Amino acid sequence: MYGIVLLGAPGAGKGTQAVLLSKRLNIPHISSGDLFRENLRNQTPLGELARQYMERGELVPDEVTIAMVRERLSRPDCANGFILDGFPRTIAQADALEVLLKELGKSITLVPWIRVRERMLMERLSHRWTCRDCGAVFSYESLPPREGCKKEVCTGELYRREDDNPEVQAKRIQVYNEQTAPLIDYYRARGLLVEINGEHTIEYVHRLLLQLVLNAHTIHSPASSAV
């Protein structure tokens, strides 16, 4: 089973790499943002509970987020593995995820950290475009904006989000450094972290990431454990 937690600052390319890896390994890419939107859109009990907090301007408690992750990881398409993108964000969430996975009979096999210098993160985020129809995110490297979305069968218009400005993005990177970056040492101490230079091309990073994931899968497979 593949149990992958992707780490990286905003603009590091986690989402792009998660999508490529998901297709290659045929396991679901579970984005925390997509998970929230799905529960809110489908008006699930967890979605309605989250909405109550959001409407009051309060943060959604960890237990609600973790319950959403639990439900998602319990679905049949996660039988062979999963890719978590955007969760966990804090040490407390990482501890809760560890307990949750143990209860589900699953485990994390690799935590790739896609490392990109802050200067390049800001440069990438300033060239980011989003599809109005499917929400896919592109950069000038992956798709020139004039071409439209073209993700699967989508041809939606690409636009710049209002929060894709230097001030907002600098704040997002600061929050990441304060809250999420400590997970690097957390997973390194558990022998699960691998560092990837995310400043190369999308294709190069994908090839390297795929090889690392396949190697980790071999090490954690029952056959190799028995050798």
Secondary structure by P-SEA (a helix, b strand, c coil): cbbbbbbbccccaaaaaaaaaaaaaccccccaaaaaaaaaaaccaaaaaaaaaaaacccccaaaaaaaaaaaaaccccccccccccccccaaaaaaaaaaaaaacccccbbbbbcccaaaaaaaaaabbbbcccccccccccccccccccccccbbbbbbcccccaaaaaaaaaaaaccccaaaaaaaaaccbbbbcccccaaaaaaaaaaaaaaaaaaaccccccc
